[in-house]
Amino acid sequence: SYVGADFKIDNMYLKSQMIPISNFTLPLSGCTGQPVQLGETSFNMANSWNWIMPGGSPSSSILQNPTVTFNTPGTKTITMNASNQFGSGASISKTITINAVPNVAATSILTCGGGSVTLNGSGATTYTWSNGQTTQNVLVSASNTVTTNYTVTGASNGCTNTASGSVIIP
């Protein structure tokens, strides 16, 4: 309270930073064999991370925003712990559903040419053909004089796969 007075404090320690609050984002679902991006969103300036991803590749990581690939379908639990120079935050776990990639197939037809033939797709819930049709079975022209190939993309639970079918004209 006096102007020009000295103020002395011994053994005082101020902690200006807090330990992190671990948090991350991930999609609700993914597909077998396809990478899933994880996003670190911790609070209080985390600068190191420890991820545990059982059944994934990799099964652990120290990257801030790793990707992980699961090769089997099912519900997977991912755990993350964020740290900084003041300590380690509590671990947080979240789950993701990994869906199987559909086993898509398409028929091929051998014909002498002329008229139309039906190609069939199978193994998925929805279909999109290279000619723009969006049904499981498509009617295509067999009037060409050469073999014509068609690709079908099948989707189930957000996962896709492709197959090829042909109209074969000898």
N, C-alpha and C positions, 0 to 999 in steps of 0.2 A: 504493500500500500504506500510505500515511500518512493518517491522518484529518485532514481539512481541507486536504489538498494540492491544488494546481491541476493539471489535466491538459489539455494543449493539443495539438491535432492540426491541422496545416496541410495544405491541398490534399487533403482527403478527400472522396470522392464515394460516396454509397450509392445503389444502384439498387434500389428496393423493388418495382418492378413489372417484369413481363416482357412481351415482345411476345406478341401473341395466337397461339394455335394455331387456325387456321381449320378450321371444321367446319360441316356443315349436314345437314338431313334433307330428303327428298323421297319421294313415293310411288314404288313400283316401276313403275307405269304410269299413263297418263292417256289422254284421248280428244281427238281433233282438235276444235278450236273451244271447248274447255272449260278454264277456268283451273286451273292447278296451283299449290298453295301450297307455298312453300319456307320452311324453318324454320332460322334461324341457331342453332347450338349451339356456338360457339367458346369456347375457354377463355382466361383471363387478361384479362378485362374489355375486350373489343373495343368500340369506340364509333364505328367507321365501317366500311363494307362496300362492296365492288365486285363486282358480279355480272355475268357474261358469259353470255348465253343465245342462242347463234347460232340463227337461224331462228324465234325466239320473238318475241312481242309483249308487252312491250318486249324488245329484244335485249340491253339492259343495265339495271342499276339500282343505286342507292346506298342503297336501303331495307334495313332490317334483315331483314324477312321479306316479300319481294316475292311477287307472283303473276305467272305467265307463261302465255301461251296459245300453243300451236303449232297451225297450220292444216294441216300435212301430217303423215302418219303416218311412223313410223320411230324409230330410236334417236337420242336427242338428248343431247348432252353439255352440262352446266351447270358453270361454274367460278366459285368464290367466293374472295375474299381479304379477310381481316379485318385491321383496323389499330387502333392506339390511339396515345397520345402518345409511346410508346416505340419504335414502329416498326410494320412491316407483317409479318404472318405469311406463311408459304408458302401459295401457292394450292392449292386442293383441287378436284378435278373428280369428278363423279358422273354416271351416265347414267340416263335414264328412257326407257321404251318408250312411244311415243304410238301408240295404236290408232285406226283409222278408225271413225267413227260409222257403224253399219249403215244402208243405204239401205232402209228398211222400206216395204213397200207392202201394201195390202189391197184385195181385190176388193169390188165392189158388184154387187148382183143386182137386176134388175127382174123383178118377179113380180106375178101377179094376186092373190096372197094365198092363204092356206090351206096347211097342211102346214109343212114345214121346208125350209130351204136351207142350203148350206154356203158360208161365207165363208173365203177363203184369205189367209193372211199369207205374206210372202216377204221375203228379204233379210237375215235374222238367224239366229242359232243357237237361241235360245229365244224364246217368245212368251207374253204375258199379255194377255188380252182384257178389256175393260171389264165383261164379264159373269162374270168370274172363271175362265174356262177358260184352260188353259195349254198348248194344243196349237197347231200351226201352222194347222190347218184346224178350224173350229168349226161345229157344226150349231146353227142358230138358228131360232126360230119365225118363220114368215111369215104367221101367222094374225091379226096386227094389221091394222087398217084404215088405218094411217098408216105413213109411212116411219120406220124405226128405224135409228139410227146406232150403230155399234160402233167403239171405239178399240182398237187393238192396239199394245202396246209390245214391240218386238223388242230383244234384247240379244245382243251378240257381243263377246268379250274385255273384258267389264266396261263397255262403252259401250252406250248405249241411244238409241232413236229411236222415234217414234210415227207411226202412219198411221190413217186412218179408212176403214171400209167401211160400206156401207149396204144394207139390205133396202128397196128402193124399191117402194112399192105405189101405182100411179097412182090 
